[in-house]
Amino acid sequence: MRGAALSGIATENLERSSGVESRTLASWERAWRDGKAEVSSRDVLVIDEAGMVGSRQLARILTKLHEAGAKAVLIGDAEQLQPIEAGAAFRAIAERTGYQELTSIRRQQAEWQREASRDFARGDAGAALDRYQEHGAIRFAASRERAKGDLIRDWSDQRAAQPEKISLILAHTQADVGELNQRARGALKRLGGLGPEVRVETWREVTRDDGSVAIECGDRLFAPGDRVMFLKNDRALGVKNGSLGSIASVTPDSMRVALDGRESREVRFAPGEYGSVEYGYAATIHKAQGATADRVFALATPGMDRHLAYVGMTRHREEARLYTGHDDFKNFEALRDRLSRARAKDSTLDYSRRRGLELATQLTRQRKEREAPKKRRTVREPIEVFKEAQREFISVAGRFDLDPDANKRSAALRQEMKLAADEISKSTGLMREADRAGIANQVKSLLREEERALGKDRGVENER
């Protein structure tokens, strides 16, 4: 058995928690191509954070395993961060083959936080944020700049009170992360938490728009006590892209870092040989998927959606706080609406029915249904009807201005969803299935809408 993931930090966490040799998917592909690793029918490859893997890459990996007769186990959450590359292969596979689901939450310690994490997992970011709002964990300031100031002040106070706790600052954009890193380091320096500073040359690989790789050089002031993040996988050094640690000692020619983790381990390297290090007080939410900290201080900005909110607000064990400014969000309701947006990526299979690729399968199924004696509908049928109609409804809704038939089709799909929701509501078993499928809130919303419409109709009849 071997492990794999898209990012280095995810492979590190997988290997540490399971004891299974793990590499990035890119590393496995390179090893297979260069003949440095083989795949046999006895192999099992566990792919963690599979929801972040693009369709093309996952297709290459699964094809390789299929040809060798090996087995793949995909682990992930389609509600978390979406693939950077095209497609949503993990979601498409899960929807068509079925899946086993883990519902227990082990990371968060408080029960209300575990409930919020379940809300996020079901796609109900609004309910999750309501819980954090009720417990005073969402902090508004007059502006984003002041929100950053409040965040750093609270982070600094918590760190001074409990320096043994691991805290992580999260933001959506690299620009905000860079500023928060500088502010956090400045606060730590003022409190006397840093030793003598040394200027160290750094460098990192940057992918250009045309796909070519360039080396970006610079320098940083580092000191004992600084938090750092490694930005490049290095097997010899034993670090991954995203590994965090604290500087134990530093000179212009040498740096010694105590890595985070249950097993205390130090690495020593020459910056001239490994220069891909950056301040590690703050990180992007993308970089943090798979990471765990005792406390998280997150900055909310308008570019975020429910997938980013889900990851950002579930990295902590003990506490998570969300900071934002009124110049970004007028009030909590505006924040709640924006961070509840779904921006799940599509798969080509989502459109295959419209292109006729599943026509033969549908005709066969319909023929068998006509020929077979009528049976009681299976538990999953109305759930699938609802999900398929919802998926197409979202696609059609974006074509109102271009397609004159889109409005008509949208109304028909909405009626399909209402009928399916009505059938689901008649059975507690179906409602539980809808909850597991992440559509229970949408079902309830349609039912409430129907009840309000009926109430209005009764009111009109009474007036007559």
C-alpha positions as CSV (number, residue, x, y, z in Angstrom):
1,M,0.0,0.0,0.0
2,R,1.2,3.5,-0.9
3,G,-0.1,7.0,-0.4
4,A,-0.4,10.0,-2.6
5,A,-1.9,13.5,-2.6
6,L,-1.7,16.6,-4.8
7,S,0.3,18.7,-2.3
8,G,3.4,18.0,-0.3
9,I,1.9,18.9,3.0
10,A,-1.0,16.6,2.4
11,T,1.3,13.7,1.7
12,E,3.3,14.5,4.8
13,N,0.1,14.4,7.0
14,L,-1.0,11.2,5.3
15,E,2.3,9.4,5.9
16,R,2.5,10.6,9.5
17,S,-1.0,9.5,10.4
18,S,-1.1,6.2,8.5
19,G,2.6,5.1,8.4
20,V,2.2,4.5,4.6
21,E,4.9,5.7,2.3
22,S,3.5,8.7,0.5
23,R,4.5,11.0,-2.3
24,T,2.9,13.7,-4.3
25,L,1.0,12.6,-7.4
26,A,3.5,14.4,-9.6
27,S,6.4,12.5,-7.9
28,W,4.7,9.1,-8.5
29,E,4.1,10.0,-12.2
30,R,7.7,11.0,-12.6
31,A,8.9,7.8,-10.9
32,W,6.8,5.7,-13.1
33,R,7.9,7.5,-16.2
34,D,11.6,7.2,-15.3
35,G,11.3,3.6,-14.3
36,K,12.2,4.3,-10.7
37,A,8.9,2.8,-9.4
38,E,6.6,0.0,-10.7
39,V,2.9,-0.7,-10.3
40,S,1.7,-4.3,-9.9
41,S,-1.7,-6.0,-9.4
42,R,-1.0,-6.3,-5.7
43,D,-0.6,-2.5,-5.2
44,V,-3.1,-0.2,-3.5
45,L,-2.7,3.5,-4.0
46,V,-4.5,5.7,-1.4
47,I,-5.1,9.2,-2.8
48,D,-5.8,11.7,-0.1
49,E,-7.5,15.1,-0.8
50,A,-8.7,13.7,-4.1
51,G,-11.2,16.4,-4.5
52,M,-8.4,18.8,-5.4
53,V,-7.1,16.7,-8.3
54,G,-8.0,17.8,-11.8
55,S,-9.7,15.4,-14.3
56,R,-6.7,15.0,-16.6
57,Q,-4.3,14.1,-13.9
58,L,-6.6,11.7,-12.1
59,A,-7.4,10.1,-15.4
60,R,-3.7,9.4,-16.0
61,I,-3.2,8.0,-12.5
62,L,-6.3,5.7,-12.6
63,T,-5.5,4.5,-16.2
64,K,-2.0,3.6,-15.0
65,L,-3.4,1.6,-12.0
66,H,-6.1,0.0,-14.2
67,E,-3.6,-1.2,-16.8
68,A,-1.5,-2.8,-14.0
69,G,-4.6,-4.3,-12.3
70,A,-3.9,-2.2,-9.1
71,K,-6.5,-0.7,-6.8
72,A,-7.1,3.0,-6.1
73,V,-8.8,4.3,-2.9
74,L,-9.9,7.9,-3.2
75,I,-10.3,10.0,0.0
76,G,-11.6,13.5,-0.1
77,D,-14.5,16.0,0.2
78,A,-16.0,17.6,-2.9
79,E,-17.3,20.4,-0.7
80,Q,-13.7,21.6,0.1
81,L,-11.3,23.3,-2.2
82,Q,-12.0,22.7,-5.9
83,P,-9.3,21.5,-8.3
84,I,-7.0,24.2,-9.7
85,E,-7.0,22.3,-13.1
86,A,-10.2,21.6,-15.1
87,G,-12.8,19.2,-14.0
88,A,-14.2,17.6,-10.9
89,A,-13.3,14.0,-11.3
90,F,-13.6,13.0,-7.7
91,R,-17.2,14.3,-7.4
92,A,-18.2,12.7,-10.7
93,I,-16.8,9.3,-9.6
94,A,-18.4,9.5,-6.2
95,E,-21.8,10.3,-7.7
96,R,-21.7,7.4,-10.2
97,T,-20.0,4.6,-8.1
98,G,-21.2,5.4,-4.6
99,Y,-19.1,6.0,-1.5
100,Q,-18.5,5.3,2.1
101,E,-18.9,8.4,4.4
102,L,-17.2,9.3,7.7
103,T,-19.4,11.5,9.8
104,S,-17.5,11.7,13.1
105,I,-15.5,14.9,13.6
106,R,-12.2,14.4,15.6
107,R,-10.3,17.7,15.0
108,Q,-12.6,20.2,16.7
109,Q,-12.9,19.8,20.5
110,A,-16.1,21.8,21.2
111,E,-19.4,20.1,20.2
112,W,-20.8,23.2,18.7
113,Q,-17.7,23.5,16.5
114,R,-18.1,19.9,15.4
115,E,-21.7,20.7,14.5
116,A,-20.5,23.7,12.4
117,S,-18.0,21.4,10.6
118,R,-20.9,19.0,9.7
119,D,-22.9,22.0,8.4
120,F,-20.0,23.0,6.2
121,A,-19.6,19.4,5.0
122,R,-23.3,19.3,4.0
123,G,-22.9,22.5,2.0
124,D,-24.7,24.6,4.5
125,A,-22.1,27.3,5.2
126,G,-24.8,29.7,6.3
127,A,-25.8,27.5,9.3
128,A,-22.1,26.9,10.2
129,L,-21.4,30.7,10.2
130,D,-24.5,31.3,12.3
131,R,-23.0,29.1,15.0
132,Y,-19.7,31.0,14.9
133,Q,-21.7,34.3,15.0
134,E,-23.7,33.1,18.0
135,H,-20.5,32.3,19.9
136,G,-18.9,35.7,19.2
137,A,-16.2,34.2,16.8
138,I,-16.9,36.6,13.9
139,R,-15.4,40.0,14.4
140,F,-16.3,43.1,12.3
141,A,-14.1,46.2,12.0
142,A,-14.7,49.5,10.2
143,S,-12.4,48.4,7.3
144,R,-10.3,45.5,6.1
145,E,-7.1,47.3,7.3
146,R,-8.6,47.6,10.8
147,A,-9.7,44.0,10.7
148,K,-6.1,43.0,10.0
149,G,-5.0,45.1,13.0
150,D,-7.6,43.4,15.3
151,L,-6.6,40.0,14.0
152,I,-2.9,40.5,14.7
153,R,-3.6,42.0,18.1
154,D,-5.7,39.0,19.1
155,W,-3.1,36.6,17.6
156,S,-0.3,38.3,19.5
157,D,-2.3,38.2,22.8
158,Q,-3.0,34.5,22.5
159,R,0.5,33.7,21.6
160,A,1.9,35.6,24.5
161,A,-0.5,33.9,26.9
162,Q,0.1,30.4,25.5
163,P,3.3,30.3,23.4
164,E,3.2,26.5,23.3
165,K,0.0,26.5,21.2
166,I,0.3,26.4,17.4
167,S,-1.6,29.4,15.8
168,L,-2.2,29.9,12.1
169,I,-3.3,33.0,10.3
170,L,-5.3,32.4,7.1
171,A,-6.3,34.7,4.2
172,H,-7.5,34.1,0.6
173,T,-5.0,36.2,-1.4
174,Q,-1.2,36.2,-1.5
175,A,-1.2,40.0,-1.0
176,D,-3.1,39.8,2.3
177,V,-1.0,36.9,3.4
178,G,2.2,38.9,2.7
179,E,1.0,41.8,4.7
180,L,-0.3,39.7,7.6
181,N,3.1,37.9,7.8
182,Q,4.9,41.2,8.1
183,R,2.5,42.5,10.7
184,A,2.6,39.3,12.8
185,R,6.4,39.3,12.7
186,G,6.5,43.0,13.7
187,A,4.3,42.3,16.7
188,L,6.4,39.4,17.8
189,K,9.6,41.5,17.4
190,R,8.1,44.3,19.6
191,L,7.4,41.7,22.3
192,G,11.0,40.5,22.3
193,G,10.1,37.2,20.8
194,L,12.9,37.2,18.1
195,G,16.6,36.9,18.5
196,P,19.3,38.8,16.5
197,E,18.3,39.2,12.8
198,V,20.3,37.9,9.9
199,R,19.8,38.8,6.3
200,V,19.5,35.6,4.2
201,E,19.2,35.1,0.5
202,T,16.1,33.3,-0.6
203,W,14.8,32.0,-3.9
204,R,11.8,30.1,-5.2
205,E,10.5,28.6,-8.4
206,V,7.6,30.6,-10.0
207,T,5.4,29.3,-12.8
208,R,4.8,31.9,-15.5
209,D,1.5,32.4,-17.4
210,D,3.0,30.5,-20.4
211,G,3.8,27.5,-18.2
212,S,7.6,28.1,-18.0
213,V,9.4,28.1,-14.7
214,A,11.5,31.0,-13.5
215,I,13.6,31.5,-10.4
216,E,12.6,34.5,-8.2
217,C,15.5,35.7,-6.0
218,G,15.4,38.0,-3.0
219,D,16.4,38.2,0.7
220,R,14.7,38.1,4.0
221,L,15.6,39.1,7.6
222,F,15.4,35.9,9.7
223,A,15.9,35.5,13.4
224,P,15.7,32.7,16.0
225,G,12.1,32.4,17.0
226,D,10.8,33.2,13.5
227,R,8.0,31.0,12.1
228,V,8.9,29.8,8.6
229,M,7.2,27.8,5.8
230,F,9.0,25.6,3.3
231,L,7.8,26.2,-0.3
232,K,9.4,23.2,-2.1
233,N,9.4,19.5,-1.6
234,D,12.8,18.1,-0.7
235,R,13.0,14.4,0.1
236,A,16.6,14.5,1.2
237,L,15.9,17.3,3.6
238,G,12.6,15.7,4.7
239,V,10.4,18.8,4.1
240,K,7.3,19.3,1.9
241,N,5.8,22.3,0.2
242,G,3.8,23.8,3.1
243,S,5.8,22.3,6.0
244,L,5.9,24.7,9.0
245,G,8.5,25.2,11.7
246,S,10.3,27.6,14.0
247,I,13.9,28.8,13.5
248,A,16.3,27.5,16.2
249,S,19.4,29.2,14.9
250,V,20.4,31.1,11.7
251,T,23.5,32.6,10.1
252,P,23.9,33.8,6.5
253,D,25.2,30.3,5.6
254,S,23.1,28.0,7.7
255,M,19.6,27.7,9.1
256,R,18.3,25.2,11.7
257,V,14.5,24.8,11.9
258,A,12.4,22.8,14.4
259,L,9.6,21.3,12.4
260,D,6.0,21.3,13.7
261,G,4.5,17.9,14.6
262,R,4.2,15.3,17.3
263,E,7.7,14.0,16.6
264,S,10.1,16.8,17.4
265,R,12.5,16.9,14.4
266,E,15.1,19.5,13.3
267,V,16.5,20.1,9.9
268,R,19.6,22.0,9.0
269,F,20.4,23.4,5.6
270,A,22.4,26.0,3.7
271,P,20.2,28.8,2.2
272,G,22.3,28.7,-0.9
273,E,21.3,25.1,-1.5
274,Y,17.7,25.3,-0.3
275,G,16.3,28.8,-0.4
276,S,12.6,28.2,-0.7
277,V,11.6,29.5,2.7
278,E,9.1,32.2,3.6
279,Y,7.7,33.6,6.8
280,G,5.2,31.1,8.2
281,Y,2.9,33.2,10.4
282,A,0.2,33.4,7.7
283,A,-0.7,31.2,4.8
284,T,-3.3,31.1,2.0
285,I,-6.3,28.9,2.6
286,H,-5.3,26.8,-0.3
287,K,-1.9,26.1,1.3
288,A,-3.6,25.2,4.6
289,Q,-5.8,22.4,3.3
290,G,-4.7,19.3,5.2
291,A,-3.0,21.4,8.0
292,T,-4.1,21.5,11.7
293,A,-3.4,24.1,14.3
294,D,-4.6,24.8,17.8
295,R,-6.0,28.2,16.9
296,V,-6.9,29.8,13.6
297,F,-7.3,33.5,12.8
298,A,-8.9,33.9,9.4
299,L,-9.5,37.0,7.3
300,A,-12.7,37.0,5.2
301,T,-12.7,38.9,1.9
302,P,-15.2,39.1,-1.0
303,G,-13.4,36.6,-3.2
304,M,-14.2,33.7,-0.9
305,D,-16.9,31.1,-1.3
306,R,-18.3,28.3,0.8
307,H,-15.5,25.9,-0.2
308,L,-12.8,28.3,1.1
309,A,-14.8,29.1,4.2
310,Y,-15.2,25.4,4.9
311,V,-11.4,24.8,4.8
312,G,-10.5,28.0,6.6
313,M,-12.9,27.4,9.5
314,T,-12.1,23.7,10.0
315,R,-8.3,23.8,10.5
316,H,-8.4,24.3,14.3
317,R,-8.6,22.1,17.3
318,E,-9.6,24.6,19.9
319,E,-10.7,27.9,18.4
320,A,-11.3,29.7,15.1
321,R,-12.1,33.4,14.6
322,L,-13.1,35.1,11.4
323,Y,-12.3,38.8,10.9
324,T,-13.6,41.2,8.3
325,G,-14.3,44.8,7.5
326,H,-17.5,46.7,6.8
327,D,-15.9,48.0,3.6
328,D,-16.0,44.4,2.3
329,F,-19.3,43.3,3.9
330,K,-22.0,45.6,5.0
331,N,-23.2,43.3,7.8
332,F,-23.2,39.7,8.9
333,E,-26.0,38.8,6.5
334,A,-23.9,40.0,3.5
335,L,-20.9,38.0,4.8
336,R,-23.1,35.0,5.3
337,D,-24.5,35.2,1.7
338,R,-21.2,35.7,0.1
339,L,-19.5,32.8,1.9
340,S,-22.4,30.5,1.2
341,R,-21.8,30.7,-2.6
342,A,-21.2,27.4,-4.2
343,R,-18.6,27.4,-7.0
344,A,-18.1,23.7,-7.5
345,K,-16.3,22.8,-10.7
346,D,-18.2,20.9,-13.4
347,S,-17.2,17.6,-15.0
348,T,-17.8,16.8,-18.7
349,L,-20.0,14.0,-17.5
350,D,-22.4,16.7,-16.1
351,Y,-23.1,17.7,-19.7
352,S,-22.9,14.2,-21.4
353,R,-26.7,13.7,-21.3
354,R,-27.3,16.8,-23.3
355,R,-24.7,15.8,-25.9
356,G,-26.3,12.4,-26.3
357,L,-23.4,10.4,-24.8
358,E,-25.7,8.6,-22.3
359,L,-28.6,8.2,-24.7
360,A,-28.1,4.4,-25.2
361,T,-27.9,3.9,-21.4
362,Q,-31.0,5.8,-20.8
363,L,-33.0,4.0,-23.5
364,T,-31.9,0.6,-22.1
365,R,-32.9,1.6,-18.6
366,Q,-36.3,2.9,-19.8
367,R,-37.0,-0.3,-21.7
368,K,-36.2,-2.4,-18.6
369,E,-38.4,-0.2,-16.5
370,R,-41.3,-0.7,-18.9
371,E,-40.8,-4.4,-19.1
372,A,-40.2,-5.1,-15.4
373,P,-43.2,-5.3,-13.0
374,K,-43.7,-2.0,-11.1
375,K,-41.8,-1.9,-7.9
376,R,-41.6,0.5,-5.0
377,R,-39.2,3.3,-5.7
378,T,-35.8,2.8,-4.2
379,V,-34.6,5.2,-1.5
380,R,-32.1,6.9,-3.8
381,E,-34.4,7.6,-6.7
382,P,-36.0,11.0,-5.7
383,I,-32.6,12.0,-4.3
384,E,-31.0,11.5,-7.8
385,V,-33.9,13.2,-9.5
386,F,-33.5,16.2,-7.3
387,K,-29.7,16.4,-7.7
388,E,-29.8,16.0,-11.5
389,A,-32.5,18.7,-11.9
390,Q,-30.6,21.0,-9.5
391,R,-27.3,20.5,-11.5
392,E,-29.0,21.3,-14.8
393,F,-30.9,24.2,-13.2
394,I,-27.6,25.9,-12.2
395,S,-26.3,25.5,-15.7
396,V,-29.4,26.8,-17.4
397,A,-29.7,29.7,-15.0
398,G,-26.5,31.2,-16.5
399,R,-27.9,31.3,-20.0
400,F,-31.0,33.5,-19.6
401,D,-29.6,36.3,-21.7
402,L,-28.4,34.0,-24.5
403,D,-31.1,31.3,-24.7
404,P,-34.8,32.3,-25.1
405,D,-35.8,28.8,-23.9
406,A,-33.7,28.9,-20.8
407,N,-36.4,30.5,-18.7
408,K,-38.9,27.9,-19.8
409,R,-36.5,25.1,-19.1
410,S,-35.6,26.6,-15.7
411,A,-39.2,26.6,-14.7
412,A,-39.6,23.0,-15.7
413,L,-36.5,22.0,-13.7
414,R,-37.7,23.9,-10.7
415,Q,-41.0,22.0,-10.8
416,E,-39.0,18.7,-11.0
417,M,-37.1,19.7,-7.9
418,K,-40.3,20.7,-6.1
419,L,-42.0,17.3,-6.9
420,A,-38.8,15.4,-5.8
421,A,-38.6,17.5,-2.6
422,D,-42.3,16.7,-1.8
423,E,-41.6,13.0,-2.2
424,I,-38.4,13.2,-0.1
425,S,-40.3,15.0,2.7
426,K,-42.8,12.1,3.1
427,S,-40.1,9.7,4.4
428,T,-37.7,10.1,7.3
429,G,-35.3,7.7,5.5
430,L,-35.3,9.9,2.4
431,M,-34.7,13.0,4.5
432,R,-31.7,11.3,6.1
433,E,-30.4,10.3,2.7
434,A,-30.9,13.9,1.5
435,D,-28.9,15.1,4.5
436,R,-26.0,12.8,3.7
437,A,-26.2,13.9,0.1
438,G,-25.9,17.6,1.2
439,I,-29.2,18.7,-0.3
440,A,-31.5,18.6,2.8
441,N,-31.4,22.4,3.2
442,Q,-32.3,23.0,-0.4
443,V,-35.2,20.5,-0.1
444,K,-36.5,22.2,3.0
445,S,-36.2,25.6,1.3
446,L,-38.3,24.5,-1.6
447,L,-40.9,23.0,0.7
448,R,-41.1,26.3,2.7
449,E,-41.5,28.2,-0.5
450,E,-44.3,25.9,-1.5
451,E,-46.0,26.4,1.8
452,R,-45.7,30.2,1.6
453,A,-47.2,30.1,-1.9
454,L,-50.1,27.9,-0.7
455,G,-50.7,30.3,2.2
456,K,-50.9,33.2,-0.2
457,D,-53.4,31.3,-2.4
458,R,-55.6,30.5,0.6
459,G,-55.5,34.2,1.6
460,V,-56.7,35.2,-1.9
461,E,-59.5,32.6,-1.7
462,N,-60.6,33.9,1.7
463,E,-60.7,37.5,0.4
464,R,-63.0,36.3,-2.4
